[in-house]
């Protein structure tokens, strides 16, 4: 839950509505953001790198996924 709350802090600041997100419960390496066919953003938490380090990159990952 800590990871999801941290992701919401970033996405809320970017103005991304929470209902536009899909956050799988299991982390992966590498963490990623991709646009699903439904138009929602799937955000998979990074499992290897420290969460704070990965969260610093999250806005850029979201912008790249939204541009596709």
N, C-alpha and C positions, 0 to 999 in steps of 0.2 A: 504494500500500500504506500510505503514511503516513496517508492519510485514513481508511482502513478500521480501522487500529489505533487511531486517535483515537476513532472511533465505538464500537469495542469497549470502550474505556476508559470511555466514558459508559454504555453499555448494561450492561456488567458491574457497574458501581457501582449501577445501578438494579435489578439482579437479573433482567434480561431474558436468557434463554438465547440463545446465538448461533445455534442451529438454528432459532429463531423469527424470524430476520432474513433479508431479501433485500436486498442492497446492489448496485445496478447499477454496472457499471464506469465508466460515463460520468456526469459531473456534469451538473447542469441549473440553470437559473435560473428561478424560485426553487427552492432545495433544498426537499425536503418529506419528510414521513412519512405513509404511508397504510396502512390495514389492508387486506390482500388478502383475496379470498374464502376462501382457505385458512386465514385467521386469522393468517398471518405478517405482520410489519411490513416494508414496503418503505421503506428509507431512501435517498433520493437526495441526494447531496452537493451543496451549494451551489457554483455555479461562479463567481459574481461577487464575493460578499463574502468577506472573510478567513475562513479555516477556524475559527480560534479564536472569532471573533465568532459564527459560526453554531452552533458546538458548544455555546456557552453557552445557546442557545435549544433545543437538542435535547431535553433532558428534558421541557420543556413540550410540544414537538411530539409526543413519544412518548405522553405522558399524554393529549393530545387525541385522538390516533389510537386509543388503547386504549379510550377512553370511547365510541367510536362503535360 
